[in-house]
């Protein structure tokens, strides 16, 4: 299970890095949360992932996990909630939530 999760996180990070051509840095002192949630239609398995970057675009933290059987909307919303909670837990109060 852990190996599959690691593989999923790496794939999610690669996908987010591919989007970086469109990604704009937040202003100094701010952070940006990018999230994703998806459902494998064959197995009805939902996963969430996300990462937070600082104003110079460097990775600050990332996360990803398997939710089990859920709707796509559940996964997308949970990805945002998880990212916001993690940011709050480490004292990040200037956060922009991006796609």
N, CA, C and O atoms as a DFTB+ gen file, in Angstrom:
396 C
 N C O
     1  1       0.820      -1.202       0.000
     2  2       0.000       0.000       0.000
     3  2       0.857       1.256       0.000
     4  3       0.606       2.171      -0.784
     5  1       1.872       1.319       0.869
     6  2       2.732       2.485       0.949
     7  2       3.451       2.767      -0.355
     8  3       3.623       3.923      -0.741
     9  1       3.878       1.692      -1.044
    10  2       4.566       1.861      -2.318
    11  2       3.635       2.457      -3.362
    12  3       4.050       3.320      -4.137
    13  1       2.371       2.007      -3.396
    14  2       1.396       2.556      -4.335
    15  2       1.128       4.031      -4.034
    16  3       0.993       4.839      -4.953
    17  1       1.052       4.376      -2.766
    18  2       0.819       5.760      -2.387
    19  2       2.003       6.625      -2.808
    20  3       1.813       7.732      -3.312
    21  1       3.212       6.135      -2.606
    22  2       4.399       6.882      -3.027
    23  2       4.393       7.104      -4.527
    24  3       4.723       8.190      -5.003
    25  1       4.017       6.077      -5.270
    26  2       3.937       6.199      -6.729
    27  2       2.888       7.242      -7.111
    28  3       3.120       8.061      -7.999
    29  1       1.745       7.212      -6.449
    30  2       0.680       8.173      -6.740
    31  2       1.130       9.601      -6.441
    32  3       0.860      10.513      -7.222
    33  1       1.814       9.799      -5.315
    34  2       2.278      11.131      -4.952
    35  2       3.266      11.647      -5.992
    36  3       3.201      12.810      -6.392
    37  1       4.180      10.784      -6.431
    38  2       5.152      11.196      -7.441
    39  2       4.456      11.580      -8.751
    40  3       4.822      12.571      -9.382
    41  1       3.453      10.793      -9.159
    42  2       2.706      11.117     -10.377
    43  2       1.956      12.438     -10.228
    44  3       1.918      13.243     -11.158
    45  1       1.367      12.655      -9.071
    46  2       0.646      13.907      -8.832
    47  2       1.595      15.094      -8.868
    48  3       1.258      16.143      -9.416
    49  1       2.784      14.933      -8.287
    50  2       3.768      16.010      -8.293
    51  2       4.226      16.307      -9.719
    52  3       4.401      17.469     -10.086
    53  1       4.422      15.252     -10.530
    54  2       4.808      15.453     -11.929
    55  2       3.715      16.202     -12.681
    56  3       4.004      17.110     -13.461
    57  1       2.460      15.825     -12.450
    58  2       1.348      16.511     -13.109
    59  2       1.304      17.987     -12.706
    60  3       1.092      18.855     -13.552
    61  1       1.504      18.268     -11.427
    62  2       1.499      19.653     -10.969
    63  2       2.691      20.419     -11.537
    64  3       2.572      21.603     -11.852
    65  1       3.840      19.751     -11.671
    66  2       5.007      20.415     -12.249
    67  2       4.780      20.731     -13.720
    68  3       5.264      21.751     -14.211
    69  1       4.046      19.868     -14.438
    70  2       3.741      20.123     -15.838
    71  2       2.839      21.345     -15.969
    72  3       2.898      22.051     -16.975
    73  1       2.013      21.600     -14.972
    74  2       1.139      22.764     -14.985
    75  2       1.905      24.038     -14.653
    76  3       1.363      25.135     -14.787
    77  1       3.163      23.908     -14.219
    78  2       3.883      25.063     -13.716
    79  2       4.108      26.149     -14.770
    80  3       4.410      27.286     -14.410
    81  1       3.970      25.831     -16.060
    82  2       4.110      26.870     -17.071
    83  2       2.984      27.892     -16.942
    84  3       3.160      29.051     -17.320
    85  1       1.841      27.486     -16.419
    86  2       0.714      28.380     -16.208
    87  2       0.690      28.929     -14.789
    88  3      -0.039      29.877     -14.497
    89  1       1.471      28.346     -13.924
    90  2       1.442      28.681     -12.509
    91  2       2.120      30.016     -12.268
    92  3       3.192      30.286     -12.809
    93  1       1.494      30.844     -11.456
    94  2       2.070      32.136     -11.091
    95  2       2.402      32.140      -9.607
    96  3       1.603      31.705      -8.777
    97  1       3.570      32.627      -9.290
    98  2       3.994      32.711      -7.889
    99  2       3.113      33.695      -7.131
   100  3       2.692      34.715      -7.678
   101  1       2.841      33.384      -5.879
   102  2       2.144      34.376      -5.052
   103  2       3.134      35.481      -4.669
   104  3       4.344      35.314      -4.818
   105  1       2.623      36.590      -4.183
   106  2       3.526      37.676      -3.785
   107  2       4.311      37.259      -2.533
   108  3       3.936      36.316      -1.836
   109  1       5.376      37.958      -2.271
   110  2       6.261      37.652      -1.143
   111  2       5.461      37.617       0.153
   112  3       4.631      38.488       0.415
   113  1       5.728      36.596       0.954
   114  2       5.038      36.424       2.235
   115  2       3.782      35.571       2.132
   116  3       3.160      35.256       3.146
   117  1       3.407      35.196       0.920
   118  2       2.231      34.368       0.690
   119  2       2.640      32.996       0.174
   120  3       3.757      32.806      -0.308
   121  1       1.720      32.047       0.281
   122  2       1.929      30.689      -0.205
   123  2       0.758      30.320      -1.102
   124  3      -0.320      30.908      -1.015
   125  1       0.989      29.336      -1.968
   126  2      -0.079      28.900      -2.864
   127  2      -0.280      27.392      -2.744
   128  3       0.668      26.609      -2.807
   129  1      -1.536      27.015      -2.572
   130  2      -1.940      25.613      -2.471
   131  2      -2.535      25.172      -3.797
   132  3      -3.504      25.758      -4.279
   133  1      -1.945      24.129      -4.387
   134  2      -2.509      23.491      -5.575
   135  2      -2.974      22.106      -5.174
   136  3      -2.244      21.364      -4.517
   137  1      -4.194      21.756      -5.572
   138  2      -4.773      20.484      -5.155
   139  2      -5.314      19.702      -6.340
   140  3      -5.511      20.235      -7.432
   141  1      -5.547      18.422      -6.089
   142  2      -6.203      17.568      -7.066
   143  2      -6.912      16.458      -6.317
   144  3      -6.440      15.980      -5.286
   145  1      -8.033      16.065      -6.843
   146  2      -8.768      14.926      -6.329
   147  2      -9.295      14.172      -7.532
   148  3      -9.747      14.780      -8.502
   149  1      -9.241      12.871      -7.476
   150  2      -9.691      12.084      -8.613
   151  2     -10.293      10.769      -8.186
   152  3     -10.125      10.321      -7.052
   153  1     -11.001      10.158      -9.124
   154  2     -11.631       8.859      -8.875
   155  2     -11.283       7.935     -10.024
   156  3     -11.462       8.290     -11.189
   157  1     -10.785       6.749      -9.702
   158  2     -10.546       5.703     -10.693
   159  2     -11.880       5.030     -10.955
   160  3     -12.408       4.342     -10.081
   161  1     -12.434       5.220     -12.155
   162  2     -13.780       4.722     -12.441
   163  2     -13.849       3.203     -12.449
   164  3     -14.918       2.638     -12.219
   165  1     -12.738       2.532     -12.707
   166  2     -12.738       1.066     -12.700
   167  2     -12.893       0.499     -11.294
   168  3     -13.552      -0.522     -11.094
   169  1     -12.284       1.165     -10.330
   170  2     -12.293       0.657      -8.964
   171  2     -13.088       1.546      -8.010
   172  3     -13.215       1.220      -6.830
   173  1     -13.632       2.674      -8.505
   174  2     -14.358       3.633      -7.691
   175  2     -13.538       4.078      -6.488
   176  3     -14.074       4.287      -5.400
   177  1     -12.243       4.219      -6.695
   178  2     -11.317       4.570      -5.638
   179  2     -10.919       6.039      -5.780
   180  3     -10.401       6.447      -6.820
   181  1     -11.159       6.825      -4.742
   182  2     -10.843       8.251      -4.781
   183  2      -9.494       8.515      -4.116
   184  3      -9.148       7.893      -3.112
   185  1      -8.738       9.453      -4.699
   186  2      -7.466       9.867      -4.130
   187  2      -7.415      11.388      -4.092
   188  3      -8.051      12.067      -4.898
   189  1      -6.646      11.909      -3.141
   190  2      -6.452      13.357      -3.026
   191  2      -4.961      13.640      -2.961
   192  3      -4.179      12.822      -2.476
   193  1      -4.581      14.800      -3.452
   194  2      -3.183      15.215      -3.359
   195  2      -3.108      16.731      -3.450
   196  3      -4.052      17.399      -3.872
   197  1      -1.980      17.243      -3.049
   198  2      -1.768      18.673      -3.154
   199  2      -0.366      19.043      -2.748
   200  3       0.376      18.235      -2.190
   201  1      -0.014      20.287      -3.040
   202  2       1.266      20.807      -2.596
   203  2       1.152      22.295      -2.348
   204  3       0.298      22.983      -2.908
   205  1       2.029      22.764      -1.502
   206  2       2.092      24.191      -1.188
   207  2       3.470      24.683      -1.585
   208  3       4.488      24.066      -1.270
   209  1       3.478      25.819      -2.292
   210  2       4.730      26.441      -2.710
   211  2       4.798      27.872      -2.163
   212  3       3.778      28.512      -1.908
   213  1       6.030      28.346      -1.993
   214  2       6.237      29.702      -1.485
   215  2       6.320      30.693      -2.642
   216  3       6.114      30.329      -3.800
   217  1       6.620      31.931      -2.323
   218  2       6.588      33.005      -3.318
   219  2       7.646      32.869      -4.407
   220  3       7.508      33.478      -5.468
   221  1       8.693      32.092      -4.174
   222  2       9.669      31.885      -5.243
   223  2       9.420      30.575      -5.996
   224  3      10.223      30.177      -6.839
   225  1       8.302      29.909      -5.688
   226  2       7.910      28.700      -6.400
   227  2       8.447      27.414      -5.823
   228  3       8.158      26.340      -6.350
   229  1       9.224      27.487      -4.753
   230  2       9.777      26.272      -4.142
   231  2       8.710      25.501      -3.368
   232  3       7.815      26.082      -2.753
   233  1       8.834      24.184      -3.417
   234  2       7.932      23.278      -2.719
   235  2       8.127      23.448      -1.219
   236  3       9.259      23.459      -0.736
   237  1       7.020      23.581      -0.474
   238  2       7.064      23.687       0.979
   239  2       6.582      22.386       1.614
   240  3       7.248      21.837       2.492
   241  1       5.433      21.895       1.174
   242  2       4.938      20.605       1.655
   243  2       3.990      20.018       0.621
   244  3       3.414      20.726      -0.204
   245  1       3.849      18.717       0.694
   246  2       2.948      18.005      -0.205
   247  2       2.264      16.871       0.522
   248  3       2.719      16.434       1.579
   249  1       1.177      16.398      -0.041
   250  2       0.422      15.314       0.584
   251  2      -0.352      14.544      -0.478
   252  3      -0.576      15.035      -1.585
   253  1      -0.746      13.360      -0.128
   254  2      -1.574      12.545      -0.994
   255  2      -2.007      11.306      -0.243
   256  3      -1.241      10.744       0.540
   257  1      -3.229      10.881      -0.481
   258  2      -3.725       9.686       0.183
   259  2      -4.949       9.133      -0.537
   260  3      -5.567       9.804      -1.364
   261  1      -5.274       7.908      -0.204
   262  2      -6.387       7.187      -0.784
   263  2      -7.594       7.321       0.131
   264  3      -7.519       6.986       1.313
   265  1      -8.714       7.810      -0.411
   266  2      -9.936       7.993       0.381
   267  2     -10.843       6.763       0.392
   268  3     -11.743       6.665       1.226
   269  1     -10.613       5.835      -0.521
   270  2     -11.545       4.729      -0.673
   271  2     -12.653       5.124      -1.642
   272  3     -12.432       5.948      -2.530
   273  1     -13.816       4.560      -1.485
   274  2     -14.929       4.803      -2.411
   275  2     -15.628       6.114      -2.066
   276  3     -16.249       6.244      -1.011
   277  1     -15.517       7.092      -2.982
   278  2     -16.139       8.404      -2.818
   279  2     -16.430       9.004      -4.177
   280  3     -15.925       8.528      -5.194
   281  1     -17.233      10.036      -4.196
   282  2     -17.510      10.777      -5.421
   283  2     -16.353      11.731      -5.730
   284  3     -15.584      12.091      -4.839
   285  1     -16.235      12.135      -6.992
   286  2     -15.173      13.050      -7.403
   287  2     -15.252      14.378      -6.637
   288  3     -14.221      14.930      -6.254
   289  1     -16.449      14.884      -6.416
   290  2     -16.590      16.136      -5.678
   291  2     -16.050      15.987      -4.259
   292  3     -15.406      16.901      -3.743
   293  1     -16.306      14.846      -3.627
   294  2     -15.776      14.590      -2.287
   295  2     -14.253      14.662      -2.297
   296  3     -13.646      15.273      -1.418
   297  1     -13.644      14.036      -3.294
   298  2     -12.177      14.001      -3.381
   299  2     -11.608      15.398      -3.598
   300  3     -10.636      15.778      -2.946
   301  1     -12.201      16.160      -4.502
   302  2     -11.690      17.502      -4.791
   303  2     -11.820      18.421      -3.572
   304  3     -10.901      19.180      -3.261
   305  1     -12.947      18.352      -2.894
   306  2     -13.135      19.175      -1.703
   307  2     -12.227      18.733      -0.558
   308  3     -11.696      19.569       0.173
   309  1     -12.047      17.418      -0.400
   310  2     -11.178      16.918       0.668
   311  2      -9.739      17.344       0.436
   312  3      -9.024      17.638       1.394
   313  1      -9.298      17.385      -0.818
   314  2      -7.938      17.821      -1.132
   315  2      -7.729      19.273      -0.679
   316  3      -6.677      19.611      -0.137
   317  1      -8.719      20.113      -0.901
   318  2      -8.627      21.514      -0.476
   319  2      -8.634      21.614       1.045
   320  3      -7.816      22.327       1.626
   321  1      -9.544      20.908       1.683
   322  2      -9.635      20.931       3.152
   323  2      -8.333      20.461       3.777
   324  3      -7.832      21.085       4.712
   325  1      -7.776      19.358       3.265
   326  2      -6.524      18.829       3.824
   327  2      -5.386      19.835       3.695
   328  3      -4.625      20.048       4.639
   329  1      -5.278      20.451       2.521
   330  2      -4.219      21.431       2.307
   331  2      -4.358      22.633       3.216
   332  3      -3.371      23.113       3.774
   333  1      -5.571      23.118       3.367
   334  2      -5.793      24.266       4.242
   335  2      -5.501      23.915       5.704
   336  3      -4.921      24.720       6.432
   337  1      -5.902      22.719       6.129
   338  2      -5.616      22.283       7.502
   339  2      -4.118      22.156       7.751
   340  3      -3.622      22.573       8.798
   341  1      -3.392      21.577       6.782
   342  2      -1.940      21.432       6.944
   343  2      -1.264      22.792       7.010
   344  3      -0.359      23.000       7.819
   345  1      -1.699      23.716       6.165
   346  2      -1.136      25.064       6.180
   347  2      -1.389      25.724       7.533
   348  3      -0.486      26.324       8.117
   349  1      -2.595      25.612       8.015
   350  2      -2.956      26.202       9.309
   351  2      -2.123      25.594      10.435
   352  3      -1.649      26.303      11.322
   353  1      -1.950      24.255      10.388
   354  2      -1.203      23.548      11.434
   355  2       0.242      24.019      11.548
   356  3       0.819      23.982      12.635
   357  1       0.837      24.464      10.433
   358  2       2.230      24.923      10.506
   359  2       2.331      26.453      10.558
   360  3       3.413      27.019      10.397
   361  1       1.194      27.108      10.784
   362  2       1.192      28.550      10.990
   363  2       1.134      29.398       9.734
   364  3       1.432      30.592       9.779
   365  1       0.758      28.804       8.623
   366  2       0.645      29.553       7.367
   367  2      -0.719      30.233       7.322
   368  3      -1.744      29.563       7.203
   369  1      -0.736      31.551       7.417
   370  2      -2.032      32.239       7.401
   371  2      -2.257      33.019       6.114
   372  3      -3.372      33.484       5.876
   373  1      -1.243      33.178       5.279
   374  2      -1.380      33.862       3.998
   375  2      -1.318      32.811       2.888
   376  3      -0.251      32.521       2.347
   377  1      -2.479      32.251       2.564
   378  2      -2.552      31.128       1.631
   379  2      -3.546      31.408       0.533
   380  3      -4.680      31.815       0.786
   381  1      -3.110      31.188      -0.682
   382  2      -3.993      31.281      -1.856
   383  2      -4.306      29.859      -2.291
   384  3      -3.396      29.056      -2.495
   385  1      -5.577      29.548      -2.433
   386  2      -5.995      28.229      -2.910
   387  2      -6.189      28.330      -4.417
   388  3      -7.027      29.091      -4.903
   389  1      -5.401      27.551      -5.141
   390  2      -5.428      27.535      -6.591
   391  2      -5.943      26.169      -7.039
   392  3      -6.128      25.267      -6.223
   393  1      -6.166      26.033      -8.310
   394  2      -6.681      24.755      -8.812
   395  2      -5.739      23.618      -8.615
   396  3      -6.048      22.488      -8.992
